[in-house]
Amino acid sequence: VGMAVISPTVDLQLLQASFWLHKRLPVSLCSTAEQHAQLEVCVMNPIFTKQVGAMLSGVLQLSGKSCLQYALHLGQQVPDWLPLMQQIPARHSTRAEGKAVDYTLYSFTGNMAYAPKQAVNAQVVIAGASETALSCTEQLLLQPYLSFTSLTLLSPAGVAVGGVAAEYTASLVARMGLEAAVTMIDEHMVAVDAAQKLIRLAGGGQMPYDLLVVTTGLQVGSGYKRVYNKCSCS
């Protein structure tokens, strides 16, 4: 049917310092490390893909744990079963000292197997990668009961971080889970055809949308650096 590999211990103090566990997990799970395990690998036979929630619930029962934590690192392949888990909001100001946390955290408890998120298949395009754009994207990713299947961030040269009074640092962006759920397009938007719901791109291409968020923000980003240069669109 499938296979899961877990580590029976987690550094709960580090997780608490970098993520808001209590915003997605019961308070009773946020103070006792013994109730948590680290999910390292989960592989399912494609025939039984729909049973992954039941299998993970069985892992919890067999291990005597109440919660599985899964760390998704930059560049890591995104597992098909990830939408079953809850993404944990990253702290915008971490309390970790001496340890760099550069992954997105997802959690699974037994009740999540029977309360799947509702898929939102609308094509959502966010034009620009300003602080407002990143905030909007973050909120969409963190919806506890919805899973957006088509999120696109349209930004030339990637995502800008840093700069004067910037909220989104490189560390925070790394913990937001952009790679897991957002398509990054390296292009300028030059026009919008609202009647046809099309975006015209500087390179001559076009992109359809169902929902469009225009958050171009500052055009001159002195002091900023770029992360996540993903792909171009034609």
C-alpha positions as CSV (number, residue, x, y, z in Angstrom):
1,V,0.0,0.0,0.0
2,G,2.7,2.5,1.0
3,M,5.6,3.2,3.3
4,A,6.4,6.0,5.8
5,V,9.6,6.7,7.6
6,I,9.5,8.9,10.7
7,S,11.9,10.2,13.3
8,P,10.4,9.9,16.8
9,T,11.9,13.2,18.0
10,V,11.5,16.8,16.9
11,D,13.1,20.1,18.1
12,L,9.8,21.6,19.3
13,Q,11.6,24.6,20.7
14,L,13.1,25.5,17.3
15,L,9.7,25.0,15.6
16,Q,8.0,27.2,18.1
17,A,10.7,29.9,17.5
18,S,10.2,29.9,13.7
19,F,6.5,29.0,13.3
20,W,3.1,29.8,14.9
21,L,2.2,26.2,15.8
22,H,-0.8,27.2,17.9
23,K,-2.5,28.9,14.9
24,R,-3.0,25.5,13.3
25,L,-2.7,22.9,16.0
26,P,-4.5,22.4,19.3
27,V,-2.9,24.1,22.2
28,S,-2.3,20.8,23.9
29,L,0.1,19.8,21.1
30,C,2.1,22.9,21.2
31,S,4.0,22.4,24.5
32,T,4.9,18.7,24.6
33,A,7.6,17.5,22.2
34,E,6.9,13.8,23.0
35,Q,3.6,14.0,21.0
36,H,5.4,14.9,17.8
37,A,7.3,13.0,15.2
38,Q,9.1,14.1,12.1
39,L,7.8,12.6,8.8
40,E,10.9,11.9,6.7
41,V,9.4,9.9,3.8
42,C,6.0,8.9,2.7
43,V,5.5,6.8,-0.5
44,M,2.2,5.5,-1.7
45,N,1.2,2.9,-4.4
46,P,-0.7,5.1,-6.9
47,I,-3.6,2.7,-6.6
48,F,-4.0,3.7,-3.0
49,T,-3.3,7.4,-3.3
50,K,-6.7,8.3,-1.8
51,Q,-5.8,6.3,1.3
52,V,-2.7,8.3,2.3
53,G,-4.7,10.1,5.1
54,A,-5.7,6.8,6.6
55,M,-2.1,5.5,6.4
56,L,-0.7,8.5,8.1
57,S,-3.3,8.2,10.8
58,G,-2.1,4.6,11.3
59,V,1.4,5.8,11.6
60,L,0.3,8.1,14.4
61,Q,-1.4,5.3,16.1
62,L,1.4,2.8,15.8
63,S,4.0,5.3,17.0
64,G,2.0,6.6,19.9
65,K,2.2,10.2,18.5
66,S,-0.4,12.8,18.0
67,C,1.2,15.0,15.3
68,L,3.5,14.5,12.3
69,Q,5.7,17.4,11.2
70,Y,7.0,17.6,7.6
71,A,9.8,20.0,6.5
72,L,9.8,20.9,2.8
73,H,13.1,22.4,1.9
74,L,13.9,24.6,-1.1
75,G,14.3,22.7,-4.3
76,Q,12.8,19.5,-2.8
77,Q,10.2,17.6,-4.8
78,V,6.7,18.4,-3.6
79,P,4.8,15.2,-2.6
80,D,1.3,14.6,-4.0
81,W,-0.1,14.2,-0.5
82,L,1.0,17.6,0.8
83,P,-2.4,19.3,0.5
84,L,-3.6,16.9,3.1
85,M,-1.5,18.6,5.7
86,Q,-1.8,22.1,7.2
87,Q,0.9,24.6,6.4
88,I,2.1,26.3,9.6
89,P,2.4,30.1,9.4
90,A,5.9,31.3,9.7
91,R,6.8,33.9,12.3
92,H,7.8,37.1,10.6
93,S,10.3,37.7,13.4
94,T,11.9,34.5,14.5
95,R,13.0,33.8,18.1
96,A,15.6,31.2,17.0
97,E,19.2,32.0,18.0
98,G,22.1,30.4,16.1
99,K,20.0,28.2,13.9
100,A,18.8,29.0,10.4
101,V,15.4,27.6,9.5
102,D,15.0,27.6,5.7
103,Y,12.1,25.3,5.1
104,T,8.3,25.3,5.1
105,L,6.6,23.4,7.9
106,Y,3.5,21.2,7.4
107,S,1.7,19.3,10.1
108,F,-0.7,16.4,10.2
109,T,-3.0,15.2,12.9
110,G,-5.5,12.4,12.8
111,N,-8.6,14.5,12.2
112,M,-7.1,16.0,9.0
113,A,-7.5,12.7,7.3
114,Y,-11.3,13.1,7.4
115,A,-11.5,16.9,6.8
116,P,-9.7,17.5,3.4
117,K,-9.4,21.0,2.1
118,Q,-11.7,22.2,-0.7
119,A,-9.8,22.6,-3.9
120,V,-10.1,26.1,-5.6
121,N,-9.3,25.6,-9.3
122,A,-9.7,29.3,-10.3
123,Q,-6.6,30.6,-12.0
124,V,-5.4,33.4,-9.6
125,V,-2.7,35.7,-10.9
126,I,-0.8,38.1,-8.7
127,A,1.0,40.8,-10.7
128,G,4.1,42.2,-9.0
129,A,6.2,40.9,-6.2
130,S,5.9,43.8,-3.8
131,E,5.4,43.4,0.0
132,T,1.7,43.6,-0.7
133,A,1.9,40.8,-3.2
134,L,3.9,38.6,-0.9
135,S,1.4,39.3,1.9
136,C,-1.5,38.4,-0.4
137,T,0.2,35.2,-1.5
138,E,1.0,34.2,2.0
139,Q,-2.6,34.6,3.1
140,L,-3.9,32.5,0.2
141,L,-1.4,29.7,1.0
142,L,-2.4,29.7,4.7
143,Q,-6.1,29.3,4.2
144,P,-6.9,26.3,6.5
145,Y,-9.9,24.9,4.6
146,L,-9.0,25.9,1.0
147,S,-6.3,24.6,-1.4
148,F,-5.5,26.9,-4.4
149,T,-4.4,24.7,-7.3
150,S,-3.4,27.5,-9.7
151,L,-1.5,30.4,-8.0
152,T,0.8,32.5,-10.3
153,L,3.1,35.3,-9.1
154,L,4.1,37.5,-12.1
155,S,7.3,39.3,-11.3
156,P,10.3,40.2,-13.5
157,A,13.6,39.0,-12.1
158,G,12.1,37.0,-9.2
159,V,11.0,38.1,-5.7
160,A,12.6,41.1,-4.1
161,V,13.5,40.8,-0.4
162,G,15.3,43.1,2.1
163,G,15.6,46.8,1.7
164,V,14.6,49.6,4.1
165,A,11.7,48.7,6.4
166,A,11.1,45.4,4.5
167,E,8.8,42.9,6.2
168,Y,9.7,39.9,4.0
169,T,13.3,38.7,4.5
170,A,15.0,35.9,2.5
171,S,14.5,33.6,5.6
172,L,10.8,34.4,5.8
173,V,10.2,33.9,2.1
174,A,12.0,30.5,2.4
175,R,9.4,29.5,5.0
176,M,6.4,30.6,3.0
177,G,6.2,27.6,0.7
178,L,6.2,29.5,-2.6
179,E,7.9,26.7,-4.4
180,A,5.3,24.2,-3.3
181,A,2.2,26.0,-4.6
182,V,3.1,29.1,-6.6
183,T,4.2,29.3,-10.3
184,M,6.7,32.1,-10.6
185,I,6.7,33.9,-14.0
186,D,9.6,36.2,-15.0
187,E,7.7,38.8,-17.0
188,H,6.3,42.3,-17.0
189,M,2.5,42.9,-17.3
190,V,1.9,45.7,-19.8
191,A,-1.9,45.5,-20.3
192,V,-5.0,43.9,-19.1
193,D,-8.0,42.8,-21.3
194,A,-10.7,42.6,-18.7
195,A,-13.3,41.5,-21.1
196,Q,-11.4,38.5,-22.2
197,K,-9.7,38.1,-18.8
198,L,-6.2,38.1,-20.4
199,I,-2.9,39.7,-19.3
200,R,-0.6,41.1,-22.0
201,L,3.1,40.5,-21.3
202,A,6.1,42.5,-22.3
203,G,7.6,39.6,-24.2
204,G,4.5,39.4,-26.5
205,G,2.8,36.5,-24.7
206,Q,-0.5,36.5,-22.9
207,M,-1.9,34.8,-19.8
208,P,-5.5,34.0,-18.9
209,Y,-6.9,34.6,-15.4
210,D,-10.0,34.1,-13.4
211,L,-8.9,36.4,-10.5
212,L,-6.3,39.1,-10.9
213,V,-4.5,41.0,-8.1
214,V,-2.4,44.0,-9.2
215,T,0.2,44.7,-6.5
216,T,3.1,46.1,-8.5
217,G,4.3,48.3,-5.6
218,L,7.6,50.1,-5.8
219,Q,9.3,50.1,-9.2
220,V,12.7,51.1,-7.8
221,G,14.0,48.7,-5.2
222,S,17.3,50.1,-4.1
223,G,18.8,47.9,-1.4
224,Y,16.8,44.9,-2.4
225,K,18.1,41.5,-3.6
226,R,16.3,38.9,-5.7
227,V,15.4,35.4,-4.9
228,Y,13.4,32.7,-6.8
229,N,14.1,33.2,-10.4
230,K,11.8,30.5,-11.8
231,C,10.7,30.6,-15.4
232,S,9.7,32.7,-18.3
233,C,6.3,32.7,-20.1
234,S,5.8,32.8,-23.9
